[in-house]
Amino acid sequence: MNILLNDLLLLFISVLFLIFEEIDVSTTTALLCAIILAATSYLYSDKRWTSLLRLCYLILTVWNRAFFYTLPLLFYNAPLWKQKELNIPCVLLYLLPMIFHLNFHYLGFDLLWLLAMLFSLLLKQQTLSQQQLEQDYKKQRDTSRELAMILSEKNKNLLIQQEQEVRIATLNERNHIAREIHDNVEHLLSSALLQIGAIQAIFTQEELQEPLTNLRSTISTSMDSIRSSVHNLHDDALDLQAALQTLIQNFTFCKGNFVYDVTHSMSQEMIYHILAIVKECMNNTMKHSNATVFTVTLREQPTFYQLILTDNGTSIKKQDTGIGLKNIRERVETMHGFLNIQTEQGFCLFITLPKEEIAHENINC
């Protein structure tokens, strides 16, 4: 909008110069040619044609003074800057016609024309500075938005990871308490029951049998209650097969397949890491892939577990810098596993997780 206003202002200055000339076909032609040539600098991106037309116009300025007075308009639209430096040859080329029209009878007009050219140069510099500021602002705005999105995604991932770690720590502590109760309290109560049975066998008096029987029943009831509590504490854990099956069933982006071949139980920490990896892969498939089939395969080998996540999408490219893949890689490293990514036929993650007792042995070594 500012460029158009500047063009109109310089066009008005050119018209003022032409008013003092004799109005004839040449002045009208000069004005129309100046307007058309100024418009071509915005309508056509081919600099060769526009430069050739400008050169022809400069030749006409030498031939007719009317064309000379419209030069401030074309001077504003000329490429006066190379990068950030003034294009001196271009400026001198536009000032050259003044030599052919220098006349003491028109000295006042010539000075005014020179001031108009200087004014056009200042307008050009102001326009370029404003355009540069706008570009810097847009670039800074886009960068800020991108950083805000990255920070938001990182905060989201951190919150999810924190919740999972808290959950894992809670389950580990509950399992620890359950083991302590099972190994210590229940053992002591069992010992107490055996001692009561021995007392009943030794002391056969009727007046002792009823209290001892009641005591034995109370301890037995307490043991059943403790066993139930220990069972609830220890079994408050995820069924990995059921959890993965639920994820596949709720995955509506494309068809889901599930293969599960695991017989031994895993720790809750490994289960939660596997579920988080599967969820991350599902999110990546929904965001970046045109897949129609997503497959989760979990198999148990003698010394390791093998998790394979594949889709048949053709639009995903391997990017090790993504936040999702970075989180997956960190989880695999936490479990002392190995990650391999293939993109030849769809997108495939091969994850090898050593069994926990083997992983601990490797750490101790």
N, C-alpha and C positions, 0 to 999 in steps of 0.2 A: 504493500500500500504506500509506504514511504517513497519507494522508487518511482511509482506512478506520479505521485505528487511532485517529486523533483523534476521528472520529465515534463510535466505540464508547466511548471514554473520556468524552466529553461525554454520551452516552446513559446511561452508568453514573452520572454525577453527577446527571442528571435523575431517574433512578430513586431515588437516595438521597434527594432532596428529596421525591419522592412517597411514600416509605415513611412519612414522618412525617405525611402526610395520611391521611384516612380512605379506605381502599381501597373504591372503588365504581365504578360505571359511568363516571363522569366522569373519574376518574384513568386508568382503562384506555383510555378513548377518547382522552384527551389524549396518552398515550404512543404509541398506535398512529398517531394523526394526525401526531405529530411525526416518527415513523420514516418514514411514507409521504411526508410533505412533504420530508424530507431526501433521500429516494431520488429524488424527481422532479427535483431539481436536477442529478442525474447522468444520469438517463434521458432527459430532454426538454431540447431546446435552445431551445424557444420561451420567451423570457423573459416574454412577456406573461401566459401562463397561470400560470407559476410565481409571478410577482409578485402576480397576483390571488389565488392560493391563500394566499400568505404574508400578504397584507392581511386576508383572512378569518380566518386563524389569530390574527393580532394582535387582531382584534376579539373573538375568543373568549377571549383572555387577560384582557381586561377583564371579561368575564362570569364566568369561572371561574378560581380560583387554581391549579388543577391544570395548566391550559394555560400559566399564567404560569411555573411551575417548569421547563417543558421548553424555554423560550426559548433557553438557551445552545446547544442543539444546532442550532436553526435560525439562530441568530446566526452560527455558524461557517460555514454554507453561504450566507449572504447576500452580495450584491455590496457589500462594505464599502470597496472601493478603486476610484477612477476613475483609470486609468492608474497613477500612483505616489503619488497623494494620497488621504488618508482621506476617505471619503464621509460627512461629518458629518451631513447630514440623515437618512441611512439609520441611522446609529448612534443618533441621538436618537429615531427612530421605534421602535426596538426597546427603548429604555430608558423610553419613555413609559408602558407599562403599570405600571411601578413606582409611579407617582403614585396610581393607583387602588387599589393593594394595600398601600400604606404603612400599617403598623399597629404600634403599640408592643408589642403582644403577640407580633408576628412579626418584631420588629426584628432579632433574631439571624439568622433565616432570610433576611431581606431583604438583610442585609449579606453573608451567604454567597452569595446569588444574584448580588449585584453583583460579588463576587470571581469567581464562575464566569463571568459575562459578560466580565470583564476577561481571565480565563484563555483564554476562547474567542477573544477578539480577538488575544491574543498567538500562539495556535496558528495563527490565520488568517494573520497576518503571517509567521510562520515558514514556513508552507506555500507562500505566494506567493514568498517569497525563494528557497526551494529549487527551485520550479518555474522561476523566472527563471535560476537557476544552471544547471539542467539544459538549458534552452533555449540559453543562451550556450555551454555545453560542446558541445552537438550542432552548433551553428552553427560553432564554432571547429574542431571535428573535421571537418565537411564541407568547410570552407574549406581546411584543411590537406591533406585528401585530394585536393581539386581542384588545389591548387597542386602537390602531388607528382606528379599525373598530367600536368599541363602541363609541369613541369620534365623529367619522364621523356621525354615526347614531344619536347620541344625538344632534349634531349641525344641522343636517337635520330636526329633529323634532322640535328643538327650532326655526328654521327659519320659518317652517310651522306654528307653534303656534303663532309666532310673527306676521306673515302676517295676520292670522285670527283675532288676537286681534286688530291689526290696522284697519282691515276692520270692525270689530264690533264697535270699537270706532268711526270710521268715520260715519257709518250708524246711530249710536245713536245720534251723534251730528247733522247730517242732519235731523233726525226726530225731534230733539229738536228745531232746527231752523224753521222747517215747522210748528210745533205746535205754536211757538211764533208768526209767521207771521199770521197764521190762527186765533189765539185768539185775537191778538192786531190790526195789520194793517188792516186786512179785516174787523174787527168790526168797526174801525174808518171810513173806506171808506163807509161802509153800512150806518153808521150814517150820513155821509156827503150827501149821496144820499137822505136820508129821509129829511134832512134839505133843500136841494135844491127843493125837491117836495113841501115842505111847503112854501118856498119862492115863487114858481111859483103859488101856490094857493092863496097866499095873494096879491102879486103884479101882476096885470093882464095887465100891460102896454106892448104894443107890442114890444117896443124897448128893454125890459128886457127878453122877452120870448126866443128869439133866442140865446143870450149869455148863459142864464141858461140852455137851452137845449143842447148846445154844451158842456158846463161844465159837465152836467150830463152824456152825452155820453162818454166824456173823462174819467170820474171817473169809469163809468161802464166798459169801455174797460180795464182800469187799474186793476179793480177787476178780470176780466176774465183772464188777464195775470198773476196776482198774484196767482189765483186759479190753473192755469196750472202749474206754477212754484212750488207751494206747493205740487201739485199732483206728479210732477216729483221727488221732493225731498223725499217725504214720500213713494212713491211706488218704489223707487230704492232698492228693497229688493228681496230676493230669495223666489221663490215659492217652499216650501219644498217638496210637492208631485212631482212636475215636476223635481226637482233636484235629488230626490231619484230615480225616474223613469229613468232618464238619466244615473245615476250610474249603475243601474241594466242592462240597455241595453248595456252599454259599457263594462260590466264585461264579458270578453270572456273566463276566465279560466274554468268556468263550467256554467251550467244552473242556471239562476237567477229567483227567484220568489219574488213578491212584493205584500204586503197587506197593504192598507192605509185606516184608519177609524178615521179621525180627522176632526172635524167641526169648532172648534174655532182656531183663529190665535195664533201663538206663537211669542215671541220676536225674533229679529234677532240673538241675542246672543245664545238663545237656539237652533235655527235652525242651526247655524254654528257649535255648539258643536255636535249636532246629526249627521250632515254630516261628521264631522271629525271622530266620533266614527265608523260610517259605513265604511268609507274609511280605517280606521285602521284594522277593522275586515276583510275586503276584502283582504288587504295586507297580513295579517296573514294566511288567507286561502290559498292564492297563494304560500306563502313561505313554510308553514309547513304542509299542508293538502293534502290528496288525494281525496278530496270531489268531487262529481259530481253534487250536488245541493246546492245552497246558497240562503237562504230565509231572507228577511227583512220584519218585521211586526211592524207597528206602529199603536197603537190604543189609543183612548181617553176614559178615564173613568171619572166619576164625579169629582174626586179630583186629578187625576194624569194622566200622559201619560205612556204608556207601550211600550218599544222598545225591540223587541226580534230579535236576530241575530243568525241564526243557519246554520250549514252545516252538511252533513252526512259523513264527513271524519272520518277515523279510525286511523289516524297516529298522530293526535294532542293530546298532554298530557297537563294537567293543570299545568301551570308554572306562579306563581304570580310574579316571578322576571323578567319577560320579559319587555322590554322597551315599547312595544306596549300596553300591558295590564296595565302597570303602567300609561301611558298617558290616557287611557280610564278611569281608576279608578279616576284619578285626575279631569277629566272633569265631571264625574258623581258627585263627591264630590262638585265641583264648583256649580253645579246646585242643590245641596242638595238632591241628589237622592241616590238610592241603587243599588248595582251591585251583581248579583249572577251568578256563572259560573258552568256549568254542563258538564261532559264529558262521561256520561254513554252511550248515543246513539249519536255519533257524538260530535260536539262542539257547545255549546249553551250559549249565554249571555242573561240573563234576567235583563233589566234595568228599574227601576221605577223612573220616574221624576215627582215630585209634580208640580202642576200648580203654576205659578209664584206668583199669589196673595196669595196662601196658603203658599208658601215657605217664602214670606215676613212676613206673620203673625207669622210663627213659629220662625223666626229670632227675631221679635220684642218681642215675649214672652220670 
